[in-house]
Amino acid sequence: MLEDKKIIMIAAANSAISYKRQNPNAGIEEVIKYVMREVKSERELKVFGIAAASFVLNYLEKNPKASEREVMQSFSNESNNIIISIENQEEII
């Protein structure tokens, strides 16, 4: 299951970066809607995709000149923490 979460997150992060680069004026909501249409996964895994897209969009907002490689490296460094955070919140609910 961890592998599925990471695959969804990577696909969502890549999709968000691509869409944002092609549509620089797109807001976070628009990009996330696009990502959710593009990333095919089970409903319960989509939250991981949303988190990944949100992370990369926030990173790009803070670092607009960052390369795709830099963004994905930062995301990769934080991906396990993102998964743990989501799983901890799901336990509360």
C-alpha positions as CSV (number, residue, x, y, z in Angstrom):
1,M,0.0,0.0,0.0
2,L,2.9,2.4,0.7
3,E,4.1,1.8,-2.8
4,D,0.7,2.8,-4.2
5,K,0.6,6.0,-2.2
6,K,4.0,7.0,-3.4
7,I,3.2,6.3,-7.0
8,I,0.0,8.4,-6.8
9,M,1.9,11.2,-5.1
10,I,4.7,11.2,-7.7
11,A,2.1,11.2,-10.5
12,A,0.2,14.0,-8.9
13,A,3.3,16.1,-8.2
14,N,4.5,15.8,-11.8
15,S,1.0,16.6,-13.1
16,A,0.7,19.7,-10.9
17,I,4.2,21.0,-12.0
18,S,3.4,20.4,-15.7
19,Y,0.0,22.1,-15.5
20,K,1.3,25.0,-13.5
21,R,4.2,25.6,-15.9
22,Q,1.8,25.5,-18.9
23,N,-0.8,27.7,-17.1
24,P,1.2,30.1,-14.8
25,N,-1.8,32.1,-13.9
26,A,-3.8,29.0,-12.7
27,G,-4.7,29.0,-9.0
28,I,-4.2,26.2,-6.6
29,E,-7.8,25.0,-6.9
30,E,-7.7,24.9,-10.6
31,V,-4.4,22.9,-10.6
32,I,-5.7,20.4,-8.0
33,K,-8.9,19.9,-10.0
34,Y,-6.8,19.1,-13.1
35,V,-4.6,16.8,-11.1
36,M,-7.5,14.8,-9.7
37,R,-9.0,14.4,-13.2
38,E,-5.6,13.2,-14.6
39,V,-4.5,10.9,-11.8
40,K,-6.4,7.7,-11.9
41,S,-6.6,6.0,-8.5
42,E,-8.9,4.7,-5.9
43,R,-10.8,7.3,-4.0
44,E,-9.0,6.8,-0.7
45,L,-5.6,7.3,-2.4
46,K,-6.5,10.6,-4.0
47,V,-5.9,12.4,-0.7
48,F,-2.2,11.6,-1.1
49,G,-2.3,13.0,-4.6
50,I,-3.9,16.2,-3.4
51,A,-1.3,16.5,-0.6
52,A,1.5,16.0,-3.1
53,A,0.1,18.6,-5.6
54,S,-0.4,21.0,-2.8
55,F,3.2,20.6,-1.6
56,V,4.7,21.2,-5.0
57,L,2.4,24.2,-5.7
58,N,3.4,25.8,-2.4
59,Y,7.0,25.1,-3.1
60,L,6.7,26.7,-6.6
61,E,5.0,29.7,-5.1
62,K,7.9,30.2,-2.7
63,N,10.6,29.3,-5.3
64,P,9.2,30.4,-8.7
65,K,12.5,29.9,-10.5
66,A,13.0,26.3,-9.1
67,S,13.6,23.7,-11.8
68,E,11.3,20.6,-12.0
69,R,14.2,18.6,-10.6
70,E,14.6,20.9,-7.6
71,V,10.8,20.7,-6.9
72,M,10.7,17.0,-7.2
73,Q,13.8,16.6,-5.0
74,S,12.2,18.7,-2.3
75,F,9.0,16.7,-2.6
76,S,10.9,13.4,-2.5
77,N,12.7,14.5,0.7
78,E,9.3,15.3,2.4
79,S,7.1,12.5,0.9
80,N,7.4,10.2,3.9
81,N,6.5,13.0,6.3
82,I,3.5,13.8,4.1
83,I,2.3,10.2,4.2
84,I,2.8,10.0,8.0
85,S,0.9,13.2,8.5
86,I,-2.1,12.0,6.4
87,E,-2.1,8.6,8.1
88,N,-2.1,10.2,11.5
89,Q,-5.0,12.5,10.6
90,E,-7.0,9.5,9.2
91,E,-6.5,7.7,12.5
92,I,-8.1,10.7,14.3
93,I,-11.1,10.7,12.0
